[in-house]
């Protein structure tokens, strides 16, 4: 079995990165921090690009691709920190009117935390007891409910892909800063401690990448649980290590590193928590 992306998949990923760099760049992201909202124009652009309808059959108006292809575009969305209930809207394509085309924003009750409830056009699940709570991520508004978490393997895998994209981006940021930042007359990347931080980030990211890509091909729930665990660790620990490379500057609004860390914290509790994943894997053993 070949887990390497095909030429067509590489082109799909490159096209999505180009779209997000043009429509969801750093300036657009910063504009949402004070008042997080779903960028409806971007949502429609994603719909036009087939982001939400990627796995729908062609005879239903979709693109007709699979979970492995979806993982690649969700990896790019995680890299760009695109705000909004991407996974829920993607899952709703074909069942909720307008979701596939990006004309509707769909959120879904997934355990005690519900994202983007006020911005959603359609909510899947019972939110009668939902109350707003302060979110650690300024770009992800949250409500809390008494609902129990559901197990949706495709959603878990796509959330893991987003975490993978974030981990890869913080690795890039750390390496670039280590090259640019000068101390004692040389780049800080010349110092062994900084080298080790960057190397560890790369290793965690690539291990998570292998797990996410493999799980996207096999669609095995056990492999998906393992991929989510590894991707959560890569995203959270990677952002923390990137903060160490940046030093005090990483905590300021001038840097994007802290936004990746805060989003990674939220995603780690979505769809499948670390505790749930480890229990699934332990039962299988």
Secondary structure, DSSP 8 states (H G I E B T S, - for coil): ---S--HHHHHHHHHHHHHHHHHS-HHHHHHTSSS----HHHHHHHHHTTSSSTTS-GGGTS----HHHHHHHHHHHHHTT--S-HHHHHHHTTTSTTTTTTSS-EEE-BTTEEESTTT-SEEES--TT-EEE--SSTTS-EEE-S------HHHHHHHHHHHHHHHHHHHHHHHHHHHH-EETTEEGGGSHHHHHHHHHHHHHHHHHHHHHHHHHHH--HHHHHHHHHHHHHHHHHHHHHHHHHHGGGGGSTT-SHHHHHHHHHHHTTSSS-HHHHHHHHHHH-
